[in-house]
Amino acid sequence: MWLCYLYVVAINIKKQIEYWLTTAEQDLASARRLLKSGKDLHWCLFFCHLTIEKYLKALTVKHTKDLAPRTHDLEKLAARSDLELSIEEKDFLAEMTGYNLETRYPDEQLKIYKRATTSVAKNLMKRTEEFVTWIRRLVKQ
């Protein structure tokens, strides 16, 4: 007769949130450096996406008391954390999600390179910083 054992692993919620916040700040610093350099702005936007994703994962962990889901879809992460978003915020998250998924496929990279102008990168960096400032406050409440 085989006995089955159920192992329950306790999730350290505080450590999970700390991980997501710490790595999000590192990604935001990378995005700022890339924007300042004026080069590789598509990567600046990729790091903006990562920053938002990680802040939303921290908020999701706080809200659900569980591990963050393995998704890069910012709208899904926001919904998982019961975040109430305006239509403008949803549109922003949809736009930023594109900078993650599309950059992984070579046939889409040229479109990203053309879209990632200095003015677009500056605008999306500003919006990223505003959005994560809001999420940071929610996580720390």
Backbone as ProteinMPNN parsed JSONL, in Angstrom:
{"seq_chain_A": "MWLCYLYVVAINIKKQIEYWLTTAEQDLASARRLLKSGKDLHWCLFFCHLTIEKYLKALTVKHTKDLAPRTHDLEKLAARSDLELSIEEKDFLAEMTGYNLETRYPDEQLKIYKRATTSVAKNLMKRTEEFVTWIRRLVKQ", "coords_chain_A": {"N_chain_A": [[0.848, -1.174, 0.0], [0.58, 2.132, -0.882], [1.445, 5.149, 0.571], [0.312, 8.421, 0.574], [1.61, 11.605, 0.94], [0.878, 14.837, 1.898], [2.435, 17.751, 1.426], [2.661, 20.845, 2.816], [3.669, 23.921, 1.921], [4.642, 26.777, 3.404], [4.026, 30.038, 2.402], [6.007, 32.816, 2.359], [4.77, 35.717, 2.567], [5.611, 38.364, 2.947], [8.307, 38.257, 2.116], [7.958, 37.564, -0.56], [6.629, 39.835, -1.58], [8.587, 41.752, -1.071], [10.632, 40.827, -2.771], [9.455, 41.249, -5.35], [9.121, 44.056, -5.283], [11.762, 45.004, -4.935], [13.12, 44.035, -7.231], [11.602, 45.289, -9.162], [12.238, 47.976, -8.769], [14.918, 47.925, -9.537], [14.613, 47.361, -12.247], [13.244, 49.654, -13.045], [15.225, 51.564, -12.647], [17.004, 50.741, -14.629], [15.452, 51.273, -16.908], [15.322, 54.064, -16.728], [18.041, 54.72, -17.091], [18.435, 53.844, -19.724], [16.64, 55.52, -21.089], [17.802, 57.984, -20.552], [20.21, 57.685, -21.925], [19.33, 57.743, -24.507], [19.438, 55.779, -26.336], [18.536, 52.578, -27.697], [15.754, 52.593, -27.069], [13.547, 50.966, -27.217], [14.168, 48.941, -25.465], [14.128, 50.368, -23.123], [11.384, 50.758, -22.857], [10.594, 48.128, -22.622], [11.71, 47.536, -20.111], [10.198, 49.32, -18.613], [7.722, 48.074, -18.816], [8.336, 45.671, -17.412], [8.769, 46.734, -14.876], [6.215, 47.718, -14.153], [4.81, 45.304, -14.277], [6.007, 43.839, -12.182], [5.427, 45.407, -9.942], [2.658, 45.156, -9.97], [2.517, 42.417, -9.512], [3.514, 42.295, -6.908], [1.428, 43.628, -5.593], [-0.645, 41.857, -6.169], [0.214, 39.556, -4.798], [0.066, 40.551, -2.2], [-2.685, 40.984, -2.034], [-3.892, 38.451, -2.62], [-2.56, 36.686, -1.002], [-0.975, 34.686, -1.961], [1.277, 33.076, -4.303], [2.452, 35.044, -7.054], [0.811, 35.07, -10.211], [1.993, 33.406, -13.194], [2.215, 35.326, -15.506], [2.454, 37.817, -18.058], [0.69, 39.669, -18.704], [-0.534, 42.692, -18.122], [-3.084, 43.771, -17.585], [-4.511, 41.522, -16.724], [-3.101, 40.936, -14.4], [-3.687, 43.219, -12.893], [-6.443, 42.904, -12.601], [-6.489, 40.564, -11.102], [-5.629, 41.458, -8.675], [-7.739, 42.892, -7.824], [-7.765, 45.554, -8.554], [-9.1, 48.655, -9.247], [-9.534, 50.174, -12.253], [-9.397, 53.003, -14.417], [-10.69, 53.63, -17.737], [-8.689, 54.809, -19.233], [-6.406, 54.028, -17.783], [-6.563, 51.252, -18.136], [-6.175, 51.146, -20.895], [-3.57, 52.12, -21.009], [-2.176, 50.052, -19.663], [-2.671, 47.959, -21.457], [-1.309, 48.903, -23.694], [1.324, 48.971, -22.687], [1.721, 46.264, -22.143], [2.129, 45.279, -24.665], [4.758, 46.002, -25.177], [6.172, 44.124, -23.871], [5.443, 41.45, -24.771], [5.599, 41.555, -27.611], [8.266, 42.219, -28.102], [9.609, 39.908, -27.882], [9.404, 38.43, -30.16], [10.917, 38.102, -33.247], [9.813, 39.025, -35.727], [8.179, 41.061, -34.962], [9.777, 42.932, -33.793], [10.873, 45.057, -35.348], [8.685, 46.779, -35.661], [8.403, 47.666, -33.039], [10.842, 49.003, -32.659], [10.518, 51.155, -34.411], [8.328, 52.442, -33.275], [9.324, 53.234, -30.816], [10.19, 56.0, -30.163], [11.961, 58.943, -29.016], [10.149, 60.798, -27.878], [7.883, 59.181, -27.409], [8.97, 57.298, -25.635], [9.696, 58.968, -23.465], [7.17, 59.916, -22.685], [5.839, 57.487, -22.001], [7.518, 56.599, -19.988], [7.118, 58.552, -18.046], [4.399, 58.1, -17.483], [4.585, 55.488, -16.563], [6.077, 55.858, -14.213], [4.265, 57.409, -12.722], [2.145, 55.589, -12.478], [3.338, 53.414, -11.068], [4.008, 54.693, -8.722], [1.534, 55.067, -7.547], [0.737, 52.341, -7.252], [2.773, 51.428, -5.585], [2.157, 52.797, -3.199], [-0.263, 51.535, -2.568], [0.595, 48.909, -2.129], [2.16, 49.23, 0.122], [0.398, 49.994, 2.076]], "CA_chain_A": [[0.0, 0.0, 0.0], [1.337, 3.378, -0.98], [0.905, 6.259, 1.353], [0.538, 9.728, -0.035], [1.787, 12.665, 1.917], [0.65, 16.177, 1.403], [3.343, 18.711, 2.04], [2.2, 22.208, 2.689], [4.783, 24.856, 2.014], [4.162, 28.107, 3.787], [4.532, 31.12, 1.555], [6.37, 34.015, 3.106], [4.176, 36.808, 1.79], [6.463, 39.551, 3.057], [9.482, 38.054, 1.255], [7.51, 37.605, -1.95], [6.386, 41.238, -1.916], [9.901, 42.405, -1.068], [11.309, 40.428, -4.0], [8.878, 41.946, -6.496], [9.404, 45.493, -5.192], [13.198, 45.233, -5.137], [13.491, 43.834, -8.637], [10.915, 46.329, -9.938], [13.037, 49.206, -8.667], [16.106, 47.722, -10.375], [14.18, 47.49, -13.634], [12.935, 51.057, -13.278], [16.518, 52.247, -12.78], [17.507, 50.393, -15.969], [14.658, 52.03, -17.878], [15.76, 55.461, -16.651], [19.373, 54.823, -17.722], [18.264, 53.714, -21.169], [16.008, 56.744, -21.572], [18.81, 59.048, -20.476], [21.207, 57.462, -22.98], [18.721, 58.014, -25.802], [19.676, 54.627, -27.215], [17.806, 51.355, -27.375], [14.548, 53.005, -26.351], [12.622, 49.835, -27.137], [14.491, 48.235, -24.222], [13.619, 51.233, -22.052], [9.96, 50.463, -22.717], [10.529, 46.762, -22.101], [11.948, 47.614, -18.664], [9.015, 49.964, -18.02], [6.736, 47.002, -18.685], [8.74, 44.795, -16.31], [8.556, 47.46, -13.625], [4.779, 47.687, -13.865], [4.446, 43.908, -14.022], [6.476, 43.418, -10.863], [4.622, 46.106, -8.932], [1.34, 44.512, -9.937], [2.68, 41.114, -8.868], [3.602, 42.556, -5.463], [0.078, 43.938, -5.132], [-1.405, 40.613, -6.265], [0.631, 38.712, -3.669], [-0.517, 41.144, -0.987], [-4.142, 40.819, -2.065], [-4.327, 37.051, -2.645], [-1.776, 35.895, -0.03], [-0.498, 33.54, -2.717], [2.295, 33.427, -5.28], [1.979, 35.789, -8.215], [0.629, 34.207, -11.377], [3.03, 33.481, -14.226], [1.689, 36.015, -16.678], [3.03, 39.138, -18.328], [-0.448, 40.492, -19.089], [-0.713, 43.666, -17.041], [-4.5, 43.895, -17.239], [-4.88, 40.337, -15.938], [-2.521, 41.101, -13.064], [-4.461, 44.246, -12.198], [-7.73, 42.3, -12.244], [-6.244, 39.562, -10.049], [-5.449, 42.166, -7.398], [-8.962, 43.681, -7.63], [-7.454, 46.961, -8.77], [-10.094, 49.345, -10.065], [-8.833, 51.018, -13.213], [-10.164, 53.791, -15.378], [-10.491, 53.178, -19.118], [-7.357, 55.303, -19.616], [-5.409, 53.156, -17.148], [-6.617, 49.96, -18.832], [-5.533, 51.345, -22.2], [-2.132, 52.238, -20.746], [-1.66, 48.716, -19.376], [-2.711, 47.19, -22.709], [-0.197, 49.399, -24.512], [2.594, 48.542, -22.1], [1.839, 44.816, -22.31], [2.696, 45.087, -25.999], [6.214, 46.159, -25.153], [6.769, 42.882, -23.366], [5.212, 40.283, -25.611], [6.047, 41.725, -28.989], [9.719, 42.296, -28.221], [10.163, 38.549, -27.852], [9.254, 37.813, -31.468], [11.718, 38.879, -34.198], [9.038, 39.685, -36.773], [7.517, 42.232, -34.385], [10.753, 43.862, -33.226], [11.018, 46.251, -36.171], [7.578, 47.676, -35.318], [8.729, 48.261, -31.739], [11.944, 49.952, -32.869], [9.977, 52.359, -35.053], [7.426, 53.123, -32.327], [10.036, 53.657, -29.607], [10.876, 57.276, -30.361], [12.285, 59.638, -27.765], [8.941, 61.379, -27.27], [7.056, 58.074, -26.906], [9.634, 56.733, -24.449], [9.57, 59.934, -22.362], [5.773, 59.908, -22.249], [5.515, 56.231, -21.324], [8.296, 56.56, -18.735], [6.395, 59.407, -17.092], [3.176, 57.395, -17.088], [5.019, 54.336, -15.76], [6.446, 56.341, -12.874], [3.03, 57.795, -12.029], [1.385, 54.377, -12.171], [3.977, 52.629, -10.014], [3.915, 55.462, -7.471], [0.208, 54.719, -7.015], [0.746, 50.935, -6.837], [3.69, 51.359, -4.424], [1.388, 53.223, -2.025], [-1.235, 50.475, -2.249], [1.311, 47.749, -1.587], [2.726, 49.54, 1.445], [-0.676, 50.292, 3.039]], "C_chain_A": [[0.895, 1.24, 0.0], [0.643, 4.445, -0.149], [1.25, 7.562, 0.65], [0.627, 10.76, 1.08], [1.562, 14.002, 1.229], [1.576, 17.112, 2.163], [2.804, 20.109, 1.781], [3.396, 23.124, 2.92], [4.201, 26.227, 2.322], [4.824, 29.154, 2.895], [4.806, 32.321, 2.446], [5.945, 35.217, 2.261], [5.077, 38.036, 1.797], [7.686, 39.436, 2.138], [9.108, 38.114, -0.222], [7.304, 39.058, -2.398], [7.704, 41.985, -2.008], [10.669, 42.085, -2.347], [10.781, 41.223, -5.196], [9.18, 43.438, -6.462], [10.87, 45.804, -5.48], [13.58, 45.099, -6.604], [12.782, 44.842, -9.548], [11.71, 47.621, -9.918], [14.317, 49.104, -9.494], [15.755, 47.888, -11.85], [13.841, 48.936, -13.979], [14.216, 51.869, -13.443], [17.135, 51.959, -14.152], [16.764, 51.172, -17.041], [15.092, 53.496, -17.892], [17.117, 55.658, -17.328], [19.26, 54.751, -19.246], [17.628, 54.964, -21.759], [17.022, 57.879, -21.604], [19.845, 58.912, -21.593], [20.661, 57.812, -24.357], [18.88, 56.88, -26.789], [18.821, 53.45, -26.76], [16.522, 51.639, -26.591], [13.497, 51.909, -26.292], [12.898, 49.023, -25.879], [14.073, 49.054, -23.006], [12.154, 50.893, -21.793], [9.725, 49.039, -22.226], [10.725, 46.77, -20.583], [10.825, 48.367, -17.949], [7.924, 48.911, -17.813], [7.068, 46.097, -17.509], [8.494, 45.443, -14.954], [7.089, 47.401, -13.215], [4.345, 46.272, -13.5], [4.819, 43.496, -12.599], [5.748, 44.147, -9.742], [3.236, 45.49, -8.827], [1.417, 43.129, -9.301], [2.811, 41.274, -7.354], [2.214, 42.828, -4.893], [-0.806, 42.684, -5.151], [-1.068, 39.683, -5.114], [0.018, 39.243, -2.377], [-2.021, 40.852, -0.914], [-4.569, 39.356, -1.912], [-3.662, 36.186, -1.58], [-1.275, 34.6, -0.678], [0.585, 34.016, -3.678], [1.671, 34.174, -6.448], [1.826, 34.84, -9.398], [1.735, 34.426, -12.41], [2.417, 34.04, -15.508], [2.403, 37.348, -16.816], [1.939, 40.127, -18.713], [-0.803, 41.419, -17.928], [-2.173, 43.826, -16.636], [-4.972, 42.707, -16.399], [-4.325, 40.44, -14.519], [-3.301, 42.126, -12.251], [-5.806, 43.683, -11.746], [-7.568, 41.306, -11.096], [-6.093, 40.221, -8.68], [-6.655, 43.035, -7.049], [-8.721, 45.179, -7.74], [-8.51, 47.565, -9.683], [-9.384, 50.354, -10.945], [-9.815, 51.808, -14.065], [-9.912, 53.209, -16.772], [-9.103, 53.606, -19.596], [-6.253, 54.421, -19.026], [-5.386, 51.772, -17.793], [-5.93, 50.045, -20.193], [-4.014, 51.433, -22.049], [-1.529, 50.857, -20.493], [-1.649, 47.842, -20.625], [-1.555, 47.607, -23.617], [1.14, 48.89, -23.981], [2.79, 47.034, -22.199], [2.45, 44.496, -23.672], [4.203, 45.206, -26.034], [6.902, 44.957, -24.525], [6.634, 41.771, -24.391], [5.799, 40.434, -27.004], [7.565, 41.756, -29.116], [10.358, 40.927, -28.224], [10.108, 37.869, -29.208], [9.948, 38.67, -32.52], [10.908, 39.621, -35.249], [8.311, 40.933, -36.264], [8.515, 43.287, -33.901], [10.894, 45.145, -34.029], [9.909, 47.258, -35.878], [7.857, 48.4, -34.005], [9.817, 49.313, -31.896], [11.423, 51.26, -33.449], [9.083, 53.146, -34.106], [8.166, 53.759, -31.162], [10.879, 54.915, -29.876], [11.164, 57.91, -29.0], [11.024, 60.181, -27.102], [8.021, 60.297, -26.707], [7.667, 57.52, -25.621], [9.517, 57.678, -23.254], [8.153, 59.921, -21.801], [5.442, 58.639, -21.463], [6.32, 56.05, -20.04], [7.575, 57.376, -17.668], [5.146, 58.695, -16.58], [3.488, 56.164, -16.239], [5.321, 54.778, -14.344], [5.217, 56.758, -12.075], [2.243, 56.559, -11.588], [2.021, 53.605, -11.02], [4.025, 53.384, -8.684], [2.591, 55.137, -6.78], [0.212, 53.285, -6.471], [1.638, 50.75, -5.615], [2.96, 51.736, -3.138], [0.4, 52.139, -1.598], [-0.562, 49.255, -1.623], [1.752, 48.012, -0.16], [1.659, 49.88, 2.477], [-0.913, 49.121, 3.959]], "O_chain_A": [[1.835, 1.356, 0.786], [-0.577, 4.603, -0.18], [2.376, 7.752, 0.189], [-0.17, 10.774, 2.019], [2.017, 14.233, 0.108], [1.498, 17.237, 3.385], [2.53, 20.483, 0.641], [4.036, 23.096, 3.971], [3.371, 26.753, 1.579], [6.035, 29.134, 2.677], [3.936, 32.774, 3.19], [6.667, 35.663, 1.37], [5.277, 38.672, 0.762], [8.055, 40.398, 1.466], [9.857, 38.654, -1.037], [7.757, 39.452, -3.472], [7.909, 42.771, -2.934], [11.287, 42.969, -2.939], [11.556, 41.799, -5.959], [9.465, 44.031, -7.503], [11.177, 46.761, -6.19], [14.28, 45.95, -7.153], [13.314, 45.206, -10.597], [11.84, 48.288, -10.945], [14.752, 50.091, -10.087], [16.515, 48.487, -12.61], [14.121, 49.391, -15.088], [14.281, 52.763, -14.287], [17.726, 52.849, -14.763], [17.378, 51.676, -17.982], [15.215, 54.097, -18.96], [17.323, 56.636, -18.048], [19.914, 55.508, -19.962], [18.04, 55.419, -22.826], [17.087, 58.64, -22.569], [20.302, 59.914, -22.143], [21.421, 58.138, -25.269], [18.498, 57.006, -27.952], [18.439, 53.348, -25.594], [16.247, 50.999, -25.576], [12.643, 51.92, -25.406], [11.972, 48.473, -25.283], [13.704, 48.492, -21.975], [11.737, 50.756, -20.643], [8.766, 48.778, -21.499], [9.997, 46.095, -19.855], [10.535, 48.075, -16.789], [7.285, 48.866, -16.763], [6.197, 45.784, -16.698], [8.065, 44.785, -14.006], [6.765, 47.075, -12.073], [3.607, 46.067, -12.536], [4.021, 42.872, -11.9], [5.48, 43.555, -8.696], [2.702, 45.322, -7.73], [0.481, 42.71, -8.62], [2.27, 40.466, -6.599], [1.865, 42.315, -3.83], [-1.619, 42.481, -4.25], [-1.962, 39.084, -4.516], [-0.488, 38.474, -1.56], [-2.547, 40.516, 0.146], [-5.499, 39.055, -1.164], [-4.132, 35.088, -1.283], [-1.167, 33.562, -0.025], [0.786, 35.218, -3.848], [0.507, 33.96, -6.787], [2.619, 33.914, -9.564], [2.331, 35.5, -12.482], [2.143, 33.308, -16.459], [2.885, 37.927, -15.842], [2.224, 41.286, -19.015], [-1.306, 40.981, -16.893], [-2.466, 44.0, -15.453], [-5.752, 42.881, -15.463], [-4.997, 40.075, -13.554], [-3.547, 41.926, -11.061], [-6.254, 43.956, -10.632], [-8.427, 41.226, -10.218], [-6.395, 39.613, -7.653], [-6.609, 43.818, -6.1], [-9.398, 45.974, -7.089], [-8.779, 47.043, -10.765], [-8.719, 51.268, -10.457], [-10.908, 51.343, -14.386], [-9.015, 52.386, -16.951], [-8.422, 52.847, -20.285], [-5.276, 54.108, -19.707], [-4.319, 51.186, -17.975], [-5.199, 49.138, -20.591], [-3.268, 50.887, -22.862], [-0.482, 50.529, -21.051], [-0.715, 47.067, -20.828], [-0.903, 46.763, -24.232], [1.985, 48.432, -24.75], [3.924, 46.572, -22.327], [3.21, 43.536, -23.801], [4.854, 44.561, -26.855], [8.118, 44.809, -24.653], [7.639, 41.212, -24.829], [6.436, 39.511, -27.51], [8.099, 41.353, -30.15], [11.541, 40.8, -28.54], [10.719, 36.815, -29.384], [9.609, 39.843, -32.676], [11.27, 40.734, -35.63], [7.877, 41.765, -37.061], [8.126, 44.423, -33.63], [11.021, 46.222, -33.446], [10.163, 48.462, -35.847], [7.585, 49.593, -33.872], [9.719, 50.399, -31.324], [11.835, 52.342, -33.029], [9.079, 54.377, -34.131], [7.681, 54.729, -30.58], [12.109, 54.884, -29.822], [10.664, 57.457, -27.97], [10.852, 60.038, -25.891], [7.44, 60.479, -25.637], [6.961, 57.3, -24.637], [9.262, 57.224, -22.138], [7.961, 59.916, -20.586], [4.839, 58.705, -20.392], [5.846, 55.41, -19.101], [7.44, 56.939, -16.526], [4.874, 58.692, -15.379], [2.748, 55.838, -15.311], [4.877, 54.151, -13.382], [5.137, 56.488, -10.876], [1.74, 56.498, -10.466], [1.324, 53.185, -10.096], [4.078, 52.758, -7.625], [2.549, 54.954, -5.563], [-0.255, 53.042, -5.358], [1.294, 49.994, -4.707], [3.122, 51.078, -2.11], [0.248, 51.862, -0.408], [-1.099, 48.648, -0.696], [1.72, 47.11, 0.677], [1.984, 50.041, 3.653], [-1.777, 49.188, 4.833]]}, "name": "protein", "num_of_chains": 1, "seq": "MWLCYLYVVAINIKKQIEYWLTTAEQDLASARRLLKSGKDLHWCLFFCHLTIEKYLKALTVKHTKDLAPRTHDLEKLAARSDLELSIEEKDFLAEMTGYNLETRYPDEQLKIYKRATTSVAKNLMKRTEEFVTWIRRLVKQ"}
